[in-house]
Amino acid sequence: MPSTRAADGAFTWVEFVDRDQRDVLAEVRRLSAHPAMFEDSLGRGRPPRLEVLDGQLLVIAWDLDPDKATSKPGDVVILTGDSWLLTAQWDGDGPARPLRPLIEREHPSGATPLGAAYRALAAVVQSYEATVASIENELDEVETEVFDPAVDEDYQRIYRLRRRIGHVDRAASALRQGFETNADALDDLLEDEPTLHAYFRHMRSDLVALADLLSTQRMALDAVVSSHESNVSSRQNRDMRTIAAVAALLALPTVVAGIYGMNFKDMPLLHIPVGWVFVLIGTVALDVAAVLVFRRRGWLGADHGRDR
């Protein structure tokens, strides 16, 4: 169990990375955290949240990798007391990011447990902002694809994008809700640190802005999904028309052959030596005429994409 102190010795920091949850729980009890936080402080698999209880701040957050199109978020737990900080991390699809450089760097908040907690949480929120920016760029590309009739859009990419939006939305919305629910308690907790109070207020504004942008992105993606489903339906209809057109072309000579195969005595051209040639030419002419009609209607050939 790594334990360290800030550069100026202001507080004790206990750090866990990919450790058994029981070890974390034992340390939470040793630090005399609020009893309501014992189970929540385990963190792994818990929903994101922010809560203030009796002067102690608890944050459970999802840590996202902006560079991965599909990734399972990591879990981050931040718990502060009067003179101590506890952080616990569990990796997602990749290794957990190191919090030590983020927490030990200089910051206007000074070396306090809440200041260190802010620096760690700010890094998490920045990963949300970077992920949302990446989603925005990919959403523009997907919209270009889905509304271009010459391009068959990648449906897997569309649903991967929906999954990414869902991850960020759930992660950011939970923290924003925590800020709103615990606004008064957080103000009291930061009463002696006015500079840090301004930074937390700015973070709350960032989360609100992220929630608004994610809502817009979700609506845009819903339009993309609707257009994709419409494109799929349209392509299936065109394929069915093509199949029907080919079946009609095959049916014409089949009908002619079936009629002349009935062995009636008075069938036209039946008693002429070259009658079969005229029948064959007539059948081919009917098929050629049908091909021209189908092409003009967009059921075959170069005009296949036209809907009529």
Secondary structure as UniProt FT lines:
FT   STRAND          3..5
FT   TURN            7..8
FT   STRAND          12..17
FT   HELIX           21..30
FT   TURN            31..32
FT   TURN            35..36
FT   HELIX           37..40
FT   TURN            41..42
FT   TURN            44..45
FT   STRAND          49..53
FT   TURN            54..55
FT   STRAND          56..63
FT   TURN            66..67
FT   STRAND          74..80
FT   STRAND          84..90
FT   HELIX           100..104
FT   TURN            108..109
FT   HELIX           113..146
FT   TURN            149..150
FT   HELIX           155..181
FT   HELIX           183..189
FT   TURN            190..192
FT   HELIX           194..260
FT   TURN            261..262
FT   TURN            265..266
FT   TURN            268..271
FT   TURN            273..274
FT   HELIX           275..296
FT   TURN            297..298
FT   HELIX           301..303
FT   TURN            304..305
//
